[in-house]
Amino acid sequence: MTTRGVGAYLASIDAMPSGWEHAFAAVERADFLPRRVWSFDVATGTYTSVIDRDRDPVAWHRAANSNAPLVVQWDDGTHTGDEPGELASSSASMPSVVADMLHELDVTGGETVLEVGTATGYTAALLAARGCRVVTIEIDPVLAAQARANLNRTPYADAVTVVTGDGALGHPAGAPYDRLHITAGVRHIPPAWIDQARDGAIILMPWGTDYSPHDQALKLTRIGPGRACGPFTQPLSFMKLRDQRREFPETSFPDDWPETSRESAPDIDVTDTIGAAYEPVEFVIGLHVRDCVPQQVEGTLWLYAPDTGSGASIAAVSYAEGCKSAAYEAGPRDLWGEVQAAYHRWEDAGKPAADRFGLTVIADREGRVEQRPWFGSPDVELSIHHRPPL
Ligand SMILES: C[S@@+](CC[C@H](N)C(=O)[O-])C[C@H]1O[C@@H](n2cnc3c(N)ncnc32)[C@H](O)[C@@H]1O
């Protein structure tokens, strides 16, 4: 079989995962894309306006066969028009990331796979072409129906079950699974994924904390009932599970803010705690400082943590050039103090990359899940400044 399209592109940049040549030759990404897509430029972080197959078939096919993530839905389907919407809510992921994730999934054919985040159905078709039986779950009914129609036009229709629903619940009827392939960003791992995995199963997902919009690939192995453990393997960025999107809230402050707040002088350069997209600093701070959402506005780093019993916490740390840097805080948590302490630990450890860290996940019988980050080995757990109650 001749490899064309995305498969040819992956082979040309030496990014074709071993064993996946046939699947990428058999499944064309273009066959799964809708007529209207928006291309994301990873270098500039911007989207094109719509690329419409009817209006410009050459540009559409170029986009289909490129390494760009292509948005296929904005704003959970409410957006209309040619310009990008507010929030990209579904996409055909970046092909080299799809390939990397499939490589990490370690399948050889014959496995049962639960995929969460069907979108176009392209990844589900690749898994089926590799010889897996696939259950794929999509929360958006319009996308799920489109994916089903796309898959029905391939030889893999019978190997893939498309379920419309919340992937956080998994699909118990198909369990136990040999692999769980999560293709939306995760902040809190649902217990169903551990429950429905076979012992020894790989559970692969983009995982991160509220402290950064970006993710790390997390490769967990189920090590017993209610337990899974594994390392972070590479930086990436996925749109998040629908109910795990975090944004800095519209917060109203007391009239006398910041006079009523606690003031301190930062003992580090605030900009050192702010990294570029795939640098590890924000990811590592987030491992230590839980449930904290940052936002940068004109020389001020804002930190917010929601109320978990004794009130919300907020901090504003100014770092504008030429001004004295100062931190103002209110609420029960010392958020800037937590961030500084996390940064010092990371610095003292020699600023290790994110792939030196990992996660142990423990789900109890009541369905509560604890996520315990570690450094170097699962025996060396990080001390979390603010551990949410189990
Ligand atoms: C990045 S896309 C997945 C890419 C896809 N697997 C592919 O083949 O390229 C993420 C998808 O996850 C879906 N999604 C978000 N939250 C979900 C949830 N709770 N359960 C199932 N699907 C969800 C979105 O609607 C979106 O289609």
The ligand as an ORCA input file, in Angstrom:
! r2SCAN-3c Opt
* xyz 0 1
  C      -8.651     17.024     20.710
  S     -10.196     16.337     20.346
  C      -9.814     14.626     20.119
  C      -8.990     14.311     18.909
  C      -9.324     13.002     18.285
  N      -9.198     11.849     19.122
  C      -8.617     12.784     16.948
  O      -8.794     11.738     16.394
  O      -7.933     13.676     16.464
  C     -11.003     16.285     21.936
  C     -12.428     15.777     21.872
  O     -12.825     15.423     23.183
  C     -14.209     15.670     23.286
  N     -14.584     15.704     24.713
  C     -14.432     16.715     25.607
  N     -14.881     16.346     26.821
  C     -15.313     15.074     26.700
  C     -15.877     14.142     27.608
  N     -16.084     14.455     28.898
  N     -16.201     12.928     27.136
  C     -16.010     12.585     25.840
  N     -15.484     13.435     24.936
  C     -15.125     14.657     25.352
  C     -14.393     16.976     22.546
  O     -15.752     17.191     22.183
  C     -13.450     16.778     21.368
  O     -14.133     16.257     20.264
*
